[in-house]
Amino acid sequence: MSLIPYRKGNLWGYADANKNIAIKPEYEEANLFYEGFAVVKKGGKYGYVNKEGKVVIPIKYFSAKPFRVGFYGSDTKPNPKDKAPVVQKTVLFAGASLQASGYEICIDTKGAQLAKCPAISENSIPEVNKPDTVILVSNYSTIQKSDLFDKIVGDYKIIAGADETYYIATRNNNYGVFNNKFEVIVPFEYSLIEKINIGPMVYLKVEKAGLKGIFFGTGSPYLAVDNTKIQLVKAANGKSYFIYTKDGQSGLKDTKYQNVVETIYSDIVYDPAGGFILTAPGTYKGFAFLDEGVLLPRFAEVKPLKGGQYVMVKTLEGKWGYVNNKLVEFFEE
């Protein structure tokens, strides 16, 4: 993102991170740079510019896609006795259409049509919200059923290697927690208790009469049991957050008691690109960047870019623009 698409009125160009114009706004569209090339639109057709602003592939296409790396396999079959790996030739290419029908060809960085389209290797998407593996730490069979509980459904230790073990159990169809001294630390009055591992810490998600809360593993409260919704998010920056909803309003808290955004939004959704889309009453959209500022809701749409440092925003007038995590706007009316 050394150059960011910059809109001035209805025309697009490019600016650096300090909002200095690098390529004059003169295009109907200006897309992100990939592999040193960006797709631009002028006169209803598409072409490509480089970072010096020069049109390097003519503006003549009905549609054009970003450049990416592809590869061709070896043209000759290797000798079965040869242990050398198969040689693959990599190539930069883009899909583009010279026809209004949308029939697409593949072109190289000079605009020449390739004899065939290269193969591509899709990157796998990291499972940023994949739950931690639950590891049992004791043998339930050594603990005899008593008046204290009917069934043990889970256990945990607050600190790895600690002597004290905590047991999640049921009694009369209610959930509670007791320790290995048979002391009840969470009363048996909840419809559900689930263990949550966040780094070295253990939290408990509890539910009672349709409302949800979060306790520490020791049984002390973290989020009161008065929320209609609680969602744990393990974000791209390695940190964890709780999205919670109370009385129809949502807020965001990290695992250090800090409010990331106040409980004033009608909805908060984590985007895998990195950050939280905020929806205010009236459907206006904003964005909370990870470890950075909060873009207050005043846009019709917000689309985060991969990496979480920029978002595309659509104004209430229907025009798009870019905003970075320092809340710098790369557009002007």
C-alpha positions in Angstrom: 0.0 0.0 0.0 2.7 2.5 -1.0 0.0 4.1 -3.2 -3.6 4.3 -2.1 -6.5 5.0 -4.5 -7.5 8.6 -3.9 -10.9 10.1 -5.0 -11.4 13.8 -5.7 -15.0 14.4 -6.5 -15.9 11.8 -9.0 -12.4 11.1 -10.3 -9.8 8.7 -9.0 -6.0 8.9 -8.8 -3.4 7.8 -6.2 -1.8 9.3 -3.2 1.0 8.2 -0.8 0.4 7.4 2.9 0.7 11.2 3.6 -2.0 12.1 1.2 0.4 13.6 -1.3 -1.0 13.1 -4.8 1.3 10.7 -6.8 -1.0 10.1 -9.8 -3.5 12.8 -10.8 -7.1 11.9 -10.3 -8.4 11.4 -13.9 -10.0 8.0 -13.9 -13.5 6.7 -13.3 -12.1 3.9 -11.2 -8.7 3.2 -9.6 -8.1 -0.1 -8.0 -5.3 -1.4 -5.6 -1.9 -2.1 -6.9 -0.9 -5.8 -7.3 2.6 -6.8 -8.5 3.3 -3.2 -9.5 0.2 -2.8 -11.7 -3.3 -1.3 -11.0 -6.5 -1.6 -13.0 -8.0 1.8 -13.9 -11.1 2.8 -15.8 -11.5 5.6 -18.3 -14.1 6.2 -21.0 -16.0 3.1 -19.8 -13.0 0.8 -20.5 -10.2 -0.7 -18.4 -6.4 -0.8 -18.6 -3.4 -0.9 -16.3 -1.0 1.8 -14.9 2.3 1.4 -13.1 3.3 3.3 -10.0 4.7 6.1 -12.0 1.2 6.7 -13.4 2.1 5.6 -16.9 -0.5 3.6 -18.8 1.5 0.4 -19.5 -1.4 -1.7 -20.9 -3.9 0.2 -23.1 -7.3 1.1 -21.7 -9.3 -1.1 -24.0 -10.8 -3.9 -22.0 -14.4 -4.4 -21.0 -13.2 -6.0 -17.7 -9.8 -6.5 -16.1 -8.5 -8.3 -13.0 -5.4 -7.7 -10.9 -2.1 -9.2 -11.8 -1.1 -12.3 -9.9 1.6 -15.0 -10.0 0.8 -18.2 -11.9 3.0 -21.1 -13.1 3.5 -23.5 -15.9 4.6 -27.1 -15.4 7.7 -28.5 -17.1 7.2 -29.0 -20.9 9.1 -32.3 -20.7 8.5 -35.3 -18.5 11.4 -35.9 -16.1 13.4 -39.2 -16.3 12.0 -41.5 -13.6 15.5 -42.1 -12.4 16.2 -38.4 -12.1 15.6 -37.2 -8.6 15.7 -33.5 -9.5 12.4 -31.7 -8.9 10.1 -30.8 -11.8 10.9 -27.3 -13.0 8.0 -24.9 -13.0 8.1 -21.5 -14.7 6.3 -18.7 -12.9 4.7 -15.9 -14.7 2.7 -12.7 -13.9 -0.7 -12.7 -15.5 -4.1 -11.1 -15.4 -7.5 -12.0 -16.7 -9.1 -9.4 -19.0 -11.9 -9.3 -21.6 -11.8 -7.6 -25.0 -15.5 -8.5 -25.5 -18.6 -7.1 -24.0 -19.8 -10.7 -23.5 -17.1 -11.1 -20.8 -15.1 -13.8 -22.5 -11.8 -13.6 -20.7 -8.2 -14.1 -21.9 -5.0 -14.1 -19.9 -2.4 -11.4 -20.6 1.2 -10.8 -19.6 2.6 -7.5 -18.2 3.0 -6.1 -21.7 -0.6 -6.8 -22.6 0.2 -9.7 -24.9 -2.3 -12.6 -24.9 -0.9 -15.8 -23.4 -1.2 -19.1 -25.3 -2.9 -20.6 -22.2 -3.7 -19.4 -18.7 -1.3 -20.3 -16.0 -2.2 -22.4 -13.0 -2.6 -20.7 -9.7 -2.1 -21.8 -6.1 -4.8 -20.6 -3.7 -3.6 -19.6 -0.3 -5.4 -21.3 2.6 -7.4 -19.1 4.9 -6.2 -19.2 8.5 -8.8 -20.3 11.0 -8.5 -17.3 13.3 -11.5 -18.3 15.3 -10.7 -22.0 15.6 -11.3 -23.0 19.3 -8.4 -24.3 21.4 -8.1 -28.0 21.9 -9.6 -29.1 25.2 -7.2 -31.2 27.3 -8.6 -33.2 30.2 -6.4 -33.0 33.3 -7.8 -35.7 35.6 -9.6 -39.0 35.7 -13.3 -38.5 36.6 -13.6 -42.1 37.6 -11.6 -41.4 40.8 -14.3 -38.9 42.0 -17.3 -40.7 43.3 -20.8 -39.3 42.7 -22.2 -37.6 45.8 -24.9 -35.2 47.0 -22.7 -32.5 45.6 -23.0 -33.4 41.9 -24.6 -35.9 39.5 -22.1 -35.8 36.6 -18.8 -34.2 35.8 -18.7 -32.8 32.3 -15.3 -31.0 32.2 -12.3 -30.0 34.3 -9.4 -27.6 34.1 -6.5 -26.1 36.0 -6.0 -22.3 36.4 -2.2 -22.7 36.0 -0.5 -25.6 34.3 1.0 -27.9 36.9 -1.0 -26.5 39.8 -2.3 -28.8 42.4 -5.9 -27.5 42.4 -8.3 -28.8 39.8 -11.7 -27.4 39.0 -14.6 -29.5 37.9 -17.6 -28.4 35.8 -20.5 -30.6 36.8 -24.3 -30.9 36.8 -26.8 -31.4 39.6 -30.5 -31.7 39.1 -29.9 -30.5 35.5 -28.1 -27.4 36.6 -24.5 -26.6 36.1 -21.9 -25.5 38.7 -18.2 -25.7 39.4 -16.3 -27.2 42.4 -12.7 -27.7 43.2 -10.8 -30.8 44.3 -11.5 -29.8 47.9 -15.1 -30.2 47.1 -15.7 -26.5 47.6 -18.4 -25.0 45.3 -17.0 -21.9 43.6 -19.8 -21.5 41.1 -23.3 -22.4 42.4 -25.3 -25.1 40.7 -27.8 -22.6 39.3 -26.8 -22.2 35.6 -28.4 -23.8 32.5 -24.9 -24.1 30.9 -21.3 -23.6 31.8 -18.5 -23.9 29.1 -14.8 -23.6 29.5 -12.9 -21.1 27.3 -9.1 -21.2 26.9 -7.5 -17.8 26.1 -3.7 -18.2 26.1 -2.8 -19.4 29.7 -6.1 -18.1 31.1 -9.3 -20.1 31.7 -12.6 -18.4 31.5 -16.1 -19.8 31.9 -19.1 -18.9 29.7 -22.2 -19.2 31.8 -25.9 -19.0 31.0 -28.9 -18.5 33.2 -32.5 -17.8 32.3 -31.5 -17.1 28.7 -28.8 -14.5 29.7 -25.1 -15.0 29.4 -22.0 -13.9 31.2 -18.3 -14.6 31.6 -16.5 -15.7 34.8 -12.8 -16.2 35.4 -11.8 -19.9 36.1 -11.7 -19.1 39.8 -15.4 -18.2 39.7 -15.1 -14.5 40.0 -17.3 -12.5 37.5 -15.8 -10.8 34.4 -19.0 -10.0 32.5 -22.2 -10.0 34.5 -24.9 -12.5 33.5 -27.1 -10.0 31.9 -26.2 -10.3 28.2 -28.3 -11.7 25.4 -25.3 -12.5 23.3 -21.6 -13.1 24.0 -19.1 -14.1 21.3 -15.4 -14.8 21.8 -13.2 -13.6 18.9 -9.6 -14.6 18.4 -8.4 -11.8 16.1 -5.6 -11.6 13.5 -3.4 -9.7 15.9 -3.2 -12.7 18.3 -5.5 -11.1 20.9 -8.9 -12.2 22.1 -12.0 -10.1 22.4 -15.6 -10.5 23.7 -18.5 -9.0 21.7 -21.4 -8.7 24.0 -25.0 -7.5 23.7 -27.1 -6.1 26.5 -30.6 -4.5 26.2 -30.2 -4.5 22.4 -26.9 -2.6 22.4 -23.5 -4.2 21.7 -20.0 -3.5 23.0 -16.5 -4.8 22.7 -14.1 -5.7 25.5 -10.6 -7.2 25.5 -9.4 -9.7 28.0 -7.8 -7.0 30.1 -11.0 -5.4 31.3 -10.6 -2.7 28.6 -13.5 -1.4 26.6 -12.5 -1.3 23.0 -15.8 0.3 21.9 -18.6 1.4 24.2 -21.9 -0.5 24.4 -23.8 1.8 22.1 -24.0 -0.2 18.8 -26.8 -2.2 17.3 -24.4 -4.8 16.0 -20.6 -5.6 16.0 -19.1 -8.1 13.6 -15.5 -9.3 13.4 -14.1 -9.3 9.8 -11.3 -11.9 9.1 -9.4 -9.1 7.3 -8.7 -7.7 10.8 -11.1 -5.5 12.7 -14.7 -5.0 13.7 -17.5 -3.6 11.6 -19.7 -1.4 13.8 -23.4 -0.7 13.1 -25.1 2.2 14.8 -28.8 2.7 15.2 -30.0 3.8 11.7 -27.7 1.3 10.0 -24.7 3.6 9.7 -21.4 1.7 9.5 -18.1 2.3 11.2 -15.0 0.3 12.0 -12.7 -0.6 15.0 -9.2 -1.2 13.8 -7.1 -3.7 15.8 -4.9 -1.8 18.3 -5.7 1.4 16.5 -8.5 4.0 16.2 -12.2 3.7 15.9 -13.9 5.0 12.8 -17.2 6.3 14.0 -20.3 5.1 12.1 -21.3 7.6 9.4 -21.0 5.4 6.2 -23.4 3.4 4.2 -20.9 0.5 3.9 -17.5 -0.5 5.2 -15.3 -3.1 3.5 -12.0 -4.0 5.3 -8.9 -4.8 3.2 -6.7 -7.8 4.0 -4.2 -6.8 6.7 -6.6 -4.6 8.6 -4.8 -1.3 7.9 -7.3 0.1 5.4 -11.0 0.0 4.8 -13.1 1.0 1.8 -16.1 3.1 2.8 -19.2 4.1 0.9 -20.5 7.6 1.8 -24.2 8.3 2.2 -24.0 9.9 -1.3 -23.0 6.5 -2.7 -19.3 7.3 -3.4 -16.4 5.1 -2.3 -13.1 6.0 -0.7 -10.3 4.7 1.5 -9.6 5.3 5.2 -6.5 4.0 7.0 -6.0 2.9 10.6 -4.9 6.4 11.6 -8.4 7.6 10.4 -6.9 9.4 7.4 -9.4 9.8 4.6 -8.1 9.4 1.1 -11.0 11.2 -0.6 -12.5 14.6 -0.9 -15.7 15.8 -2.4 
